[in-house]
């Protein structure tokens, strides 16, 4: 089963052109940003206060499922502060010295964005602590008895960390972020606003409201998925429907992509059928399901399961994964009532 899917919330590394279009649809200011109202209010206050004191914004930790706008927010914050963004990721940093060039190149008020911050090695975290607190880095020269440490001052900056696994961020690192916020999935109404804005940017002028709502309801609460589905519907409408985007166009184009009414694709349904048929609805361990599907367990846990949990199709118990009655009805397998009251 391919994991680079149309409805995947992950960025598409297999199709750079697709991601370039996706970037063009992203908001660039707080005024354009839709959703996450609590976070946006907090950021407005923090940015206004920082500007008034002529200081950088406090360090920000953003956590939540992929595709909800963590990277976009880093650029929005930088834009609002009139500064630049340096981008890196946790897996790309093996040693603390890997950060020297990025940190010393930052001007006052600039933003350093670290994606997958939970994957920073401990040595890199230790290197970051004085940079975040005192705006300096300690570079060790030589080793052994004659080792010397040189302190390099830094311009005050803002570190923005993004992670899909907040629980894996160490407590010492987490405590150094002044603002920490969990990004939630978007309701269809907010996705509808995002789709309307994207229609204007993509010059889709023959789309009705019911068609946009249908796309929003199948977007798994994720703006990245919504924009991706919109582009596929646009292409189908251009080739097969004379450019008209209505409910029939959406139904036919997404049926071609195997995306059903709930936003599930063939990988989701295959996962549900494996548990429902091979393991009689569960409970079953993640590793067993992954082996049966010939997929990586981490991929299933990060890419497939979050949305199924959100819509109530999957239950995680002490003994493993179980399908709910609604999931069994959706994929057409019999529901088996759990015989152990202590499962949950």
N, C-alpha and C positions, 0 to 999 in steps of 0.2 A: 504493500500500500504506500503510495507517495505521501510524504508529510509536508511537501511544499504545496499547500492546498489553496484554493480560491478563498475559502472562509477561514484560513489560518490567521490568527492575530499577529503572528510573527512577520517581520519584514521579509520581503522576498529577495533573497540574495541571488536566486537563479535568474531573475529578470530585472536587471538594473534599470532598464527603460521604464518598467512599470513603477518602480520605486521613485524614479525621477518625477513622474507624473504625480505620484502620491505626495511628494514634497511640495509640489506647486499648489496643492490644495490645502496645505496646513496654514492655520492662522499665524500671524506675525505679531499680534498685539493682544493685550488683555481684552480690549473692546471687541475683537473678532472671535475670541475664544468662547465656545459654547459648552455649557455643562460644568460640572465640578464647582458649583457656586460657592461652597464653603471655602475651598482652597483659593479660588480667585479672589474672594473678599480678603482673606488673610494676606495674600500676596500684594493686593492693592495697598493695604495699610503698611506692610513691611517696606515696599518699594518707595512709597511716598515719604515714610519716616527716614529711610536711608538717604534719599535725595536731600531731605531737609538738613541732615547732619553731614552731608557730603561723605558718606561711608558706603562701603559695599553692602549688599543685602546679606543677611545671615546665611550660613550654610543650610542647604535644603536637601532633605531626603524624601524622595518620591517612591512609593512602593505600590504595587498592584499588578494585575495581569497585563500581558503585552498588548500593544495596540491602543492603549487608552490615552496616550498623549504625554508621556513622561519626557521624551526627547523634545517634543514640540514645546513643552513648557520651559525647558532650559533655554531655548532660543527666544521665547517670548520674554522671559525675565531679562535676558541680555539686551534685547531690543528696547525694553522699557527703561533700562538703565543706560542706554546709549553705549554699550560695551560690546566686546567681541566674545566668541565662544571657542574654547579649545576642547576637542572631543577625544576621549580615549575609552577603554573598557577594562574591566578587571582582569580578564584572561590575557590581555596584551601586556600586562605589567608583571614581570617576573621578579624584578629587584627595585628597591627604592630609587636607585639612580636612574631608572628608566623614566622617572618623572621630572628629573632635573631640568631638561630642556623645556618641557611644557610649563613648569612652574616659573622658571626664570624669565620666560618669554611673555608672561602675563603683565599687562599694564594695570594701573589702579582701577579697581571696579570690574575687571574682566571676570568671565565665568569659566571655570574648569568643570566640564561635564564628564562624569565617569559612569558609563553604563555597566550593568551587572556588577555593581559595587560589592555585592556579597561574595564575589569570587576573587577579591583582592587577597594576595598572600599575606600572612602575618607580618613579614618583613616590610612590605610596602605600607601596610597600615601604620606601623611604628614610625615610618618615615614621614607619613602624612600628619601625624598628631601635632608636631611643632609648627608645621606649615598652616594648619587650620587654626591653631590657637594663638600663635605668636607671629605668624607670617615670617617664618624663617625655616631654613632646612639645614640639617647637620650632615655634612658629607665627610665620610671617613677616608683618610688618606693612608695608604700602606696598611700594614697589619702587624700583629705581634706587639712587642714591647715598645717599638718606636712609632706606633700608630698615632696619627694626629687627626683631630676633628676640626673641620673648618665650617664656620657658620656663615651662611649666605642669606642676606636679608631679601625678602620678597615684597612686592607691592601688595597691599591689601586686595584680596580677591574673594570671590564666592565659589565654593565647591557645591555642585549639585550632583548628588548620587541617585541613581535609579536602580531599582531591583524588583524582580518578580518574587523574591523570597526574602521578605523582611526578617523572618526568624533566623536566617543564616548570617545576618549582619551582626558582628560582634558588639557586645554592650559598650566597650570603650569607644568604638567608632560611632555607634548610634548616638551616644551621649554628647558628641561634639557637633551635632546638627541642631541648629536653633529652631528650624521648622521641619517637622516630619508629617507627612500626610499620605493616607491611603486613597488611591484613585479607585472609584467604584465604576461598575458597568453603567452604561448610559441607558436610560429609558427610551422607548421609541419616539417620544415627543422631541427629545433633544437630538436624537439621530435624524429626525425629520428636518430640524433646523439646519443641521450640518449638511444634509443632502441638498437642501434648497440652495445653500451657499455654493456647494460644489457644482450644481447645475449652472449657476451663473458663471462660474469660472471656466467650466467646460463648454459653455455656450450651448447647453441643451435647453432649447426654448419650446419644445413640443412635448413636455412631460406633465401629466396631470397629478393632482395631489394624492389620489388613491394609489397610483403606481409607486410614488415615493414612499407612502406609508407601508406598502407591501415590502419594499426593499428594507426599510427600517426595521420591520418586524423579523426579518430573516438575517439581520446583521449581528446577531449574538451580542448585542449591547456594546459593540466595538466600532469606533469611527473608522479605523483602518479597513475593517471588513466592509463597512457600508460604502466607502468610496470605491473599493475594489469591485463590489457587486454593481455599483452604478456604472462603472466604466464598461463592464461586460454587457450590461443591459443596453447601454448606449451603442456599443458595437453591433449587437444583434439588431437593434432597431434600425440602425443605418443600413444594414445589408438586407434585412428581411422585411422590414415594416415601414420603409419610406421615412425613417427618422422619427416616427411617432412612438412615444413611450407611454403606454397605457398598461392597465393591469394584465391584459392578455399578453402583451409583449414581455412583461416581467415574468409571468408564469412560464411562458415557453422558453425564454432565455435561461432562466435558472433551472428549469427541468433539464435542459441540455447540459448544464454544469453539475447535475445531480444534487442540487441544493433543495431540500424539501421545505415545507411550510414553517418548520421550526428553526430553520437555519442549519440543520444537520446535513452533512455530506456522507459519502460512502464510507469513509474511515470511521466516523462516529457510529454509523449503523452497523458496520462490521464489528466494532468493539462491543456494542450492545448485543448483537446476535451471538458472538462468541460466549459471553457470560450467560446469555439466556438459553442457549442450546447445549454447548459443550459442558458448561458447569451448572446447568439447571437453575440459572438465575442467581447463583452465588449462595453463600459467601465464597469468594475465591481471592487468592493473593495476587497482587499486582504483577509479580514476576511470572507467575503461571500464565496470566492473560497475555503478557508481553511475549512470552516464548511461543504461545499458540499463534499469536498474530505475526510472529517474526518481526517485531518492532522493539525499539529500545524502551525500557521501562520509564526512563526519565522523559522521553518524548511524549509517551501516553499521559504521564502525570501532569506535565506542563501544558500540553497542547490539546489533548482530548477531554480529560476529566473535568477541568474547571467549569466549562459551560454546562456539561451534563449535571454537575452538582448544583449549579445555579438554577436550572429549570426543574430540578427535583426528579431527574431520571436515575440518579445514582446515589447510593448510600455507602459511606465508608464506615465499616464496623470494626470491632476488635478482631474479628476473624477474617476480614477481607472485604472485597467489594460485593455489593448486592444491587440488583435491579429493583426499582420500585414498580408498582402496579402500572403507572402511566408509561414507563419505559417499555414494559412487556407488551402493552397494548399497541404502542407505536411501531414496534418491529414485528409484531405478530407472533410472539412466543407466549406460552402459558405462564401465568404468575404463580409462584409457589410461596405460600404463606410461611414466613420464618418460624421454625419450631423451637427457637431458643429465645426467651424473653430477655436474656442478658446480652444479646448481640450488640446492642447500641450502648 
